[in-house]
Amino acid sequence: MHIIRNSIILVFFTVILIVIIAYARGYRVDIQKGTVTSTGIIAISSSPQTAQVYINGILRGVTDLHLTLPYGKYSIEVKKEGYTSWKREVVLKGELVVTADATLFPLNASLTPLTAIGISKVVSIDKTDKALLFVENGDSEKDGIYVFDQTKRPFSLFPPLKLLAIKTLFPEDVHLQDVSVLFSPDFKQGIVVFKRGEDPISYLLSLEDENTQLFEVTSSQASLEKAWETERDIETARLLEIFPKQFAKIASDSFHILSLAPDKSKILYEAKQQITLPYVIEPRLVAANQTSEERSIKSNGLYVYDRKEDRNYIIFLSDASEKMRQEGVSVILWFPDSRHLVEHEGDKISIVEFDDTSKQIIYSGPHEGSFYDITSDNKLLILANLNPQFNKTPDIYAVGIK
């Protein structure tokens, strides 16, 4: 009798344990269907918080939000008044947690002037918060080449400009707006190349101190560029050391590395040839990003590789952006959070997640030329002339997008 009672108690507690384990792993009883189905969890967060969350068009709450739902495909939309909306499709599988982290941007971004000198041309200094300003307004005391450093925060309204070379140093037939710039690997020097009929002229400038004398390098420019390119190749090889060896070898041979994400977890690159990217992590991660990846690399294609999950995504630019890219204009930059890319689309500037999903327009106001940049404190820099009746040339403005 005791054996039977003990057996019943053992079976009872075993069943209870199984039920608890099954519940903890996401299994639920569907009373209407009379079945047991597996469920998963969607964890939704946003910046800013307290944004409304819609699942398949139905309001389910505000962020941050955790929902236990049956397995299946779901449409997530995150909205907040005064901000862009965010959308994503996810497939929820039993016993798994899917995260959705939405970043929303203000619809009416603020503009703050950062210069008041009148700029003919701006060239961003790669991998820094600095830019070269070329000023030519017919003022012999102010016209010249300046360094603009957004990281400096003085008590005055405008960040200070550092003069690199006064215009009077250059030949009279040189126009500062007709210029291209090549930077040294350490960004301490630059070659400025001025158009001058059929015979361009080049100068080597220090980007740290004022240049009181010019050093012409027209005849030696090619050899100097070659030396800098060798240094860049060495630097690229060093940066690729943090990536898987299989990827690093292919990247050094077949990719043109455009930039690393600020946290160095991802790499933006342009393919130089067609190649198949092998898997590094096998078996594949179960709870990885659900966006479809692309391992068949095509020449001239634009891609992002995520080394943490060993996933590779193709980036499709708009027609306007692609046209600018083919003309050699930089049209895509990393956002400081390493999760987004900022794309210049000509008449507007957009932000998209690194896997080429959830594109949002962050600025469509007035701006001139192809210049744009992102500062380390999440500001968008543009060149604009907001008062053309009184100003002949534009200035730099900061757009508060976050």
N, C-alpha and C positions, 0 to 999 in steps of 0.2 A: 504493500500500500504506500509506504514511504517512497519507494522507488518510482511509482507512478506519479505521485504528487511532485516529487523533485523533477521528474522528466517534463511534466506540464509546466512547472515554473521556469525550467531551463528553456523550453520552446517559446514560452511567452516572452521572456526577456530577450531571446534571440530575435524574435519577430520585431519587438520594440526597437532593438538595436539596428536591425535592417531598415526599419522605417525611418529612424533618425538619420542614418547614413544617407539613405536615398533622398530624404528631404534636404539635407545639407548639400547634397550634390545637385540639387535643382529639380528633382522629380516631384510632380504634383498630380493629384487625382482630379480628373475632369468628371464631375458628377453627371453632367448632362450626357456625355458620351460614354460614361462608364469605363474610362480607360485611364491609364497612368502615362503621362507625357513628361518628357524631359524639358527643362527650362534653362534659360541662361539669364545673365544680368547685363543690362546696359547701364554703364556709369557715365553720366553726362555732366560735364563742367563747362564753365564759360568765363571769359574775361571780356567785359565786366560781369560780375555775378548777378543773381536774381533775374536772369533772362528766362523768358517763357520757352517751354519745351513742348513741341508738337511731335507726336508719334503717329505716322500715317494720317496726318491732318487733324488729329485730336489732341487738344491741350491736356497734358498729363502732369504739369507742375512747373516749378522753376528750378533753375540750377542753384546749387549742385544737387543732382538727382540720381537715385539708383532705382531702376525698375527691373523687377523679375517678370520675364515674359516667356511664352512658349517659343520653341525654336522656329525660325523662319526669317523672311526678309522684311526689313523695316526701313521706312523713310523717316529720318530725323531732321527736324528744322528747329533752329534756335533763333528767337527774335527778342529784341528789346527796343523800345521806343527811342528814336533818335540815332539808331545804329543800323549798320548793314545786317542783313540776315545771313544765316549760315545753314547749309544743307549737306546731308550726306546719306548715302544708302549703306546699310550694314546687313550682314547675314548673321543671325544669332544662332549659335549651336548649343546643344545641351551641355550643361556642366561648365560652360566657359563664360568669362567676363569680357565684354566688349567695351572699350573706352571711347568716348567721343569728347574731345576737348575743343570747344569752339572759341575762336577769337573774333570779336566783333569790333568794327571800326566806326567812328562817328560819321554821320551823314553830312554834317556841316562842320568841317574841320576849320580850326583857326589858322590865320596867316600872320606871321610875325616877320617884319623886315630884319635882315641880318647885315645888310650893307646899304650904303647910301652914297656910292661913288660913281655909279654908272658903268656897267660892265659890257665889254665888247664880246668876250668869250670866256667860258669857264671850262677847265679840264680837271676832273677829279683825280686825285693822287690815290692810286689803288691801295686797298688794305689800310687806309688811314682815314681819319676824320678831317682831312685837309683837301684843299683844292687850289689850283693856280687860277688867278684872275688876271685877265688881260684887259687893261683899261686904256682906251684911246678916245678921248673926248676933245682934243685940241688944247689941253692944258699942259704946258711943258713942265710944270712943277708936280703934277699928279699922275700924268700918263706913264704907264709902265706895267711891269709884271709883279704881282703880289701873291703872297701865300695867305689863304684864308683858313683859320683853324677854329672849327666849331667847338672844340673841347675847352677852349679858354672862355671863362665866364667873368668878365670884368664887371665893375659897378656901372660902367657906362652902358648905353642902350645897345650899341653894336660891338660885336667881337672885334678885337684889333686886327688890322691888316699889316702884314710885314712886307715891306718893299724888298724885292729881289733884284730888280734891274729897272732903272729909269729909262723911259723911251728915248731920250736924247743920246743914249749910248749906241743905239742901233743906226744903221744907214737910213737916210731920209726916205728911200723908196721901199722900206720894210713897213708892212702894215700888221699890227699886232693881232687883228682878227683872222688873218690868213696864216694860221699856224697849226702845227701838229706837234705833239710832245711824246718823247720816249723816256721812260723812267729807268733808272738803275735798279738792280734787284733790292737794294736796301733803301730805295726811295730818298736818298740823300742828294742825288744829282739827276739832272734831266737834260736831254738834248731837245732844244726847241728848233723846229725846222720851219722856216718862213718861205712862203711862195713868193717868187720874184721873177715873173716871166717864165722862161724855160730853164732858168738856173736857180734852183732853190739854194738858200744859204742856211747853215746850221751852226748853233752855238751850244757849248756845254755850260750849264749853269749850276751853281750850288743852290739847293733848295732849303738850306739852313741859314745862310747868311747873305747879306747884300753883296751883289756882284758889282764892284766898282770898275772892273775891266772885263771886256768880253774875250772869250776864248773860242775862236772859230774852229769848228771840227768838220767842215764840209768834206774835205778830202779824206779824213780818217773816220768818218761816221760809220762806214760799213764794218771796219775792223772793231770799232768800239761796240757796236751792236752785237757782233759775233761773240765778243768776250762776255758781254752781259747775258747773252743767251746761254752760254755755257754755265754761268753762275746760276741762272734760273733752273736749268736742268738738274744741277746738283741739289738745289733747294727743293725742287719738286720730288726728287728721289728721297730726300730726307723726310718730307711730309708724308709720302706714301708708306713709310715704314710702319705707321700705326694702322694701316689697312692690311687685310689678309694677303699673304704672299702671292696667291694665285691671281688676285685682283690687281695687286701692285705691278706685277710683271706685265699683264695685259695693258694696264693703264699707261705705263711708261712707254710702251711700244705703239699703242693704237689710239690713245686719247690725247686730246688737247685739254689740259686741266684749266678750267676757267677760274674756279675759286672753291675753297673749303668753307663749309658752314662755320660760323663763329665758334661753336663747341667742338668742331673737328669730327663730328659723327657722320657727316655726309659730304659728298663731293659733287660739284656741278661740273660737267665736262661736255665737250663736243667730240664726237667720234671722227677719227681721221680715216678710218677704213671699216669695211663690213667685217663683223666678227661675232661669234657666239660666246656669251659670257657664261662660264661654267658655275655651277653651284659650289659654294664654299661650305655652307652649313647644311648638312644632311643627317637625319631627316629634317624636313623643313619645320620651322617653328609653328606650333599650332595656333597660338594667340597673336600672330604677327599682323601687321597692317593688311587689311583686306583688299586694298586697291590692286588691280591687276598689274603685274610687273611685266617688263620687256627685257628678255635676255638675248634676243636676236638684234644685235646692234647694227644700225645702218650708217653708212658714211654721211657726215655732215649733220647727223641727228644730235639733238640736245637731250641730255639725260642727267638724272640724279641717282647716285648710288648711296644706299644706307648701309654702313658697315655693321651696325649693331644687329640688324635683322637679315643682312645679306639679300637685300632686295633692290631692284633696279627699275627706275621709272622713266618713261619717256615724257618729255615736256613739249607740249604743242603750243607754239606761239600764235598769236593772232596774225592775220595777213600783214597788218601794218608793222608789227614788231618784227616779223620774219623778213620783211623788205629792208628794214633798218639794219637788222643783223647781217644780212648779205652785203650791205654797204659798209660793214666794219664798225657799226655803232654798237656800243654796249647797251643792251636792252633788258638785262635781267640781273638782279642783285639779291644777295641774301638779306633777309630781315634779321635783326639781332637775336631773335629767339631761336634761330636755327631750324624753325619749323615752317617758315614761309619764304617765298620768293616774291620779289617786287618786279613787276614787268611794265616797261614803258611802251604804251600802245599808240604813241603819236599824240592824239587829242585827249588821251586820258592815261592815268596810271592805275594799275590794278595790283592786287596781292592775291597769291594763290598758295595753297599748301604744297609742300615739297614733292608730293606724289601727284601733282597737277589736278587737284580737286578743289572744290569750294572757292572758286574765284570770286573776288569782290572788288568793285571799283572803289578806290580810296581817294582819288582826286580827279576831277574833270573840269577844274576851273582854268583860268588863263595861265599860260606858261609858254615860254619861247624856247625853240631849238630842242636838241636832244638831251640837254643836261638834266640830270636828276641824280640824287644821292640819298642814302639813308645814314643817319648818324647813329652812334652807339646808344643814344637815349631815345630811339624810336621816332625821330623827326624825319620827315620827308623834305628834302631841299629841292627847290625849283628856281628857275630863272624867270622873272616876270616883270613887266612894266605895267603897273596898275594905274598910272597917271600919264598916259602918252601925250596929253596936251602940254604938259610942262617938262616931261623927261624924255630925252631922245633915246636913251639906252636903259636896259632893264637892270634889276638888282636881284640879289639872292633873298629868297623868303623861306622860312621854316613853316611847314604845314604840320599842325598837331594832329596826327592820325591815331594816337593812342594815349 
